[in-house]
Amino acid sequence: MDRLPKEESQTLEFKKTLAEMREIVETVCAFANTKGGRILIGVDDSGRVLGVELGKRSIEEIALEIARNTDPRIFPEVTVQEVEGKKVVVISVSERVDKPVFAFGAAYKRVGKVNLKMDREEIAECLKRAQGLRYESTPICSLSDLDVGKVQEFARRARETRKSLMVEDPKIVLQNLGMAEDEKVSVAGLLCFGSQPQRFLPWATIKIGKFVGARVVFEREVRGDLTEQIEKGLVEVLDLIKKGVRVEGARRVEDFEYPPRALREILVNAVCHREYSSPSPIYVRIYEDRLEVENPGGLIELEVEDLKRPHRSVLRNPRIGEVLYYLGYVEKWGTGTLMVWEECMKNGNGEPIFESNGSFKVTLKSKFHAEKGVEERIVEELRKGAMTRGELEKILGMRESTVRKYLGILQKKGLVRKIGRGKRVRYTL
């Protein structure tokens, strides 16, 4: 190994000495439960090589210590490499198929540069996946609890939307979707086609609340099957958020506080990926400066950073995902979060915030609140003296089109005026 990376990552950990064996074993466990990784012993937190002193049996003892304290036992590859003339121990860990792995009685996962204890729901999810069990496939009701018309309408729309060769017989449709066997229907079948899904799963709803400070000024619970929840939930949210009007040519266009297309995608994802065994609804919280959508169940096999770049689609509920795919609500390319990011940036909301820790939460910043903040910053800078647009772009760290937009708004308000001509144009208060 000629050179070392200079900082730790999701798949790389530095340890100064072998005395940190408990932390080393916990990191091995976290790597095994996440994406694998390497531990370099003899390197400090800044990436500086310190080296380690090794006895005759040190390598074997490290491997045995890890195996003794992990369940199921892990026997990682342990090697010694020379870096900058010093010995560094390298422990290489592969992701395990038989997750979760425990260390000292606790299961750990890797999040960014740190190890976190997995909660009960995450451990249960790993165990179910290892055994090939999914809650959505659990039998829960009979065929008589479904709305046959919904199944027939689904088959018709699937033929139109995806050019599917879906048959018309409701019972065969459900069997082909893996949602019914004999007269028993699964959780997924109930949620997609049930006449009253909440009779069996009262928590499978979307709860919407609008807040002023800590006070709830409006709340509503959206019930029904999953497509009804998506459509009704979106209508409710669009009715509660702020709206302005802008002129495009000769047309007056509604200017939404949050982009409707992104809101729809976020609700679809929440409904598709939530953990339905958890007795908690999907929450939509609308505040003065932000909107949050939170659903039970964190990310599976993905990390938050993966959502900001092209990534594979990993479904907690593949049966439900297949129905939403046939109906045109989702794609199978993992592009939904990228679209949300693009829509928010175009709409002026800034980057969406994704969080995953037992639940999954998306936070969008209010466009109107953000605009107020940008206007105030421009005025504050111009109090120091006249500036060109280019100078403001550098100070604010914003694109030319964005700064031009806000300067135009401030000019219309009479707060900023333009002086000079051509390349000598400057802005002042």
C-alpha positions, 0 to 999 in steps of 0.5 A: 500500500503506497498511499492512504486515503486522508480521511475515514468514510463509510467503508474506511476506519482508522485506529491508532493501536490494537488497544482499541479492540472493542471499537475495532470489533464493533466496526467489523460488525457495522461493516458486515451489516452495511456495505463492508469495508476496511479498518487500518490499525496504526493510523490516527484520525487525520490519516497520519501513519503511526505504525504498530508493534506486532508480536509473533501471533498478533495477526491470529489473535486479532482474527480470533478476538473478532470471531469470539465477540461476533455472532454469527462469527466473522473471520475477516481477512487480516494482513500487515502492510508497510506504509511509509516504512511502518507496519499497518494492520489491515482488516478487510470485512465483506458485507454479510448475507446472513445479517444482522451480525452482533458484536458484544450482544448489539447489532451495529450499522455504518452511517457515514463515518460512525457506527450506530446501534441498530434499533429493534425494527432494523434488526427485525427487518434484517431477520425477515429479509434473511429468512425471505419473509416480508410483512406485506406477504402476510395473509390478513383477510379474505377475498370478500374483503376486497373491492373487485371493481378496484382489481378490474380497474387496476388491470385495465389501467395496467394494460393502458399504462404499461401495455401489460397483458394483464387478464381481467379475472380478479382472482387470477390478477391477484394470484399473478401479483402474488397477493392471494392464495386460495381464499386468503389475501396478503397485506399488500393485496388488502392495502392496494385493493381493500374496500376498508383497509383500515379495518385491519390496519388502522395505522396504515394512513397519512396524517397531515398537520399544519403548525404555527409554532408548536400549535396544530391549527389543522389536522386530517387523516387520509384513509382508503387504499394506497392510491386513494391515499396518494391522490387525496393526500396530495390534494390536502397538502396542496390546499394547505401550502402557500401559493402565489401568482406569477405572470408567464407571457399573457398567462397568470400561473400559480406559484406553489410554495413547494413543487407539486411534482416533488410532493407527489413523488415524496408521498408515493415513496412514503406509501411504497416504502413504509414499514406496514408492521409498524403501528404508526401512520405516515406524517406530513407536517407543514410549518411556516418555514418547512414541510416534513414527510416521515414514514416508518422504516428507514432505508434498506441497503442504501444510505442517504448519500446514495439518494443524491446520485444515480442509484438502484431501486431497493424495495421494502414492499416489492408487491406494492411497488409492482402495483404502483409501477403498473399504475404509473406511479413509480419507475424501477430505476431509483430516479425519484429522489433525483427528480425531487432534488431537481424540482426543489432546486428549480422551484427555489426551495434549495436542496431537500434533506433526507434522513434515515434512522428507523424512520425515513424523513424528507424535509423541504424548505419553504420557497417563500421563506428562502426568498425572504432570506436571500433578499435580506442577504442582498440588501445586507451586502449592498449596505456595504456599498455598490456591487456588480451582479458578479460580485454578489454571485461570488459572495452569496454562492449563487448562480447568475440566474438566481441573483438576477431574479432576486435583484429584479424583485428588489428593484420592483420593491424599490429597495435596490436601484441599478446604476451605470450602463453595460459592463459598468452596471452596479447595484446599490440601495 
